[in-house]
Amino acid sequence: MKLDLSNLRGDLTGGITAGIVALPLALALGVASGLGPLAGLYGAIAVGFFAALFGGTPSQISGPTGPMIVVLAGLFASLSGNVELIFTAVILAGILQIIFGFLGVGQYIRLVPYPVISGFMTGIGAIIIILQFGRLLGHEPPGGTLGALSYLPHAVANTNFVTLALGGLTLAIAYYWPAKLGKYMPGALAALIIGTLVSFAVASVPVLGAIPSGLPSLHIPVFEQSHFWLVLEAAFILAVLGAIDSLLTSLVADNMTRSRHESNKELIGQGIGNTVAGLFGGIAGAGATMRTVVNIRSGGKTRLSGMVHALVLLAVVLGLSPLAANIPHAVLAGILVKVGLDIIDWRYIKRAHNGPRWDFALMVLVLGLTVFVDLITAVGVGVVLAALAYVRQIAQIQIAQLRAIPQMSNDPLEQALLEKGHGKVNVFNFSGPLSFGAAADLGHHVRQHVEPGSEVLILDFSRVPAMDVSAAMAVDTIASDTHAAGKLLYICGMNEEVKEVLVAINGSTLADFESVTLIEALETAVSVIDGQPTLKITGSPKPLEN
């Protein structure tokens, strides 16, 4: 693959800066996953390099992210720390993402409603913060959100105020590091260095300890029948969350660079990166918004910047890992609390009271399911409920647009023909695509608005581009009711697609007359009511034909 070297200086600057920003996050997220800081670095290197090389968003920086870590931490607890099975899940997640890319799933992932995305991202931020409370208080809490919450009273009762102060100092530095200094040293890295230096001057606090250096070893996938479905489920969740996370970051990059990413190619690149990460003992990753923004603002534009970012981290692993052994857990916990707070969707939360209540309720529901159940349930329930709400909204619009014009029309010729019908002709104008959402109310709406004494019912489909089976069955119900009441049913304005569905579902004897225009149907109806031959119509009343 040929690299674009037209922005070499900017890509080198952006990549190096993004690598420096990624270092403390990779260490912290690796520890949070349960697999250790080195796994975080290996994941950042593998995903960062190969997602940049093969992905579809040139300026994107990829690596370990909060959503992926939440899943890995839960899997670590469920598998009692069996690292080989965890890395197998990472490899399978990468393979699934590659399959998603080839199947074109990327265009559908972007259709997840915003309240659902906001809810599970906010829930992930809350989980990350909850999992760090124990470490801030000087303890090592059990894995899982509920385990960490149940352990919290014990941790509070036995607070280590030194670690709490150290974590608080780290968090404060990460938050309030001056923007001017941030050009030379990112806030997260400054917090890591200052927090570690301060820890040397106080009483002993829990630290990372010895970290192996050098190149990683190969981890071949292993499969155990007793844990197969657990690993497969985790792999699927990692793949879906990584895809959503990456494509959301791609949209951010598009807005900043005024470009357009290739979503399916991006999924393939992320899949290759995660597959390699799992093979070499790295944690799963995805497109990282903050690191991508830093890269773009520092001059990075092409895929070379992401590859440089990964090479910077590789240099750290090969030469500087002994220095990381002295980093306190409380310092990393402070950095992770900052990560969690950044993930929470404060922008939407502040504005939610001004928006639709249903959307906010959906966001809160997804948030609760994310924190207290699991991510896949949260996203699944959220998408289903959002889809049902959307279908209901469209159905209401479709019913509202179903106009009955028993006596009045804006068209002079239509109005004249209606007057000739002496109130015995009812016309119903359907509008927009008719779907299953509106089907249940179609027949009821027509029955309510049929005028007493009417003899002919005309259904006008001239503004209906498409119709599904449910709507076709509803039209059949209208036809049955009309004929049972001794009335005639005329249909007009159908395009070929609508006619095909009606004929396929209801046969060719649905209507007493079918015409191309409403005028023709009205003329025929008036002539029948007056007992006269059909006016201006070639032929006679006829059934549907296909």
Helices and strands as residue ranges (DSSP letters): H 8-33, H 37-54, E 62-63, H 66-78, H 83-103, H 106-109, H 114-136, H 145-157, H 161-176, H 179-182, H 187-200, G 225-227, H 228-257, H 263-279, E 286-287, H 289-297, H 303-319, H 321-324, H 329-343, H 346-351, G 352-354, H 357-372, H 375-400, E 403-404, H 412-420, E 425-431, H 436-449, E 456-463, H 469-484, E 488-492, H 496-506, E 513-515, H 518-529
